Amino acid sequence: MTSKTEQDKTLRQLTAIFHIHLELTDLHTYNTEEKMMKMLRNESKEDWKTDYILNLAENNKIEWIRGIDDPQPPDEYKKSMNQALTNILCKK
């Protein structure tokens, strides 16, 4: 079981990592569970398990930074990005 404090730290780290890769426009290259988790572990220096990150995505807990001119409402954007991550983490 992960404490609330640990989960909050993980969520902040994930938001920061994903923001960087959205800015770099390379997030789409991490399109399998193996590639995504390798990138997340390398950049976070954490030994996150796929099931842990998958649970956060499935429960729509990860915040995603979106462009100011993005026409999609923030809650829809967050849900669609968490769903996309869920799909990736289910790909071997």
N, C-alpha and C positions, 0 to 999 in steps of 0.2 A: 504494500500500500504506500502511495506517495503522499507526503504531507501537502497541505494547501500552499505553504511557502515554497516548497520544491516545485510544485506544479506551476505556480505563478512565475517562478524563475525560468522554468522551461518554456512557458508560453511567451515570455518576453524575448528569450533567446530565439525562438522559432520566428516570431514576428520580425526581428532584426535580420535574421539570416534570409528569410524569404524576401524581405524588402530589398536587400542588397541584390539578390538574384533577379528580382523583377526589374530593378534599375539597370542591371547588366544585360538584361533581355536574354538570359541563358537558362532560365528556370525550366523551360520546356525540354532541355537536353537531359534532365534527370527524370526520365520517363519510365523507369522501372523501380521496383522496390529496392533492389540492390544498389542502383545508382543514387537514388534519393537518400537512402539511409547512410551510404558511405559519405556523401556530401555533408549531411547533417551531423554525423559523428565527427568528421574531420573539422568542421568549422566550429562546432560547439565544444569540442574536446570532452564530450560526454559520451558514455556508453549506452545511449538510448536504445531500447528494444523497439522493434517495429510495432509490436502490439500496443505499446505505450503511446507512440505518436499516432497510430491508427485510431486509438480510442479518443484522443483529443480531437482529431479531425472529424470522426464520426459524430461526436457530440457537439460539433460546431464551436469549439472553444478557442481555436486559433484565430487571432486577429490578423487581418491582412490590410496592409497599407495600399490604398487605391489612388489613382490619379485624380486630381481635383476636377478635371473635366470629364471624368468617367460618368456616363449617363445612368449607369446601373445604380439603384439605391444601395446604400452601404450594407444593409442586412442581406440583400440578395447576393451582393458581391461576395460577402463573407461566406455565405452558405455555398455558393457555387465553387469558390476556391477550396473550401474544406472538402467538398464532394470530389473535386478533381484530385486532391491529395489522397483521399480515401481510395479512389480508383487506381492511382499509381501504386500505392502501398499494397494493393491486392494483386499487382502484376509481378510475376516472378521473372 
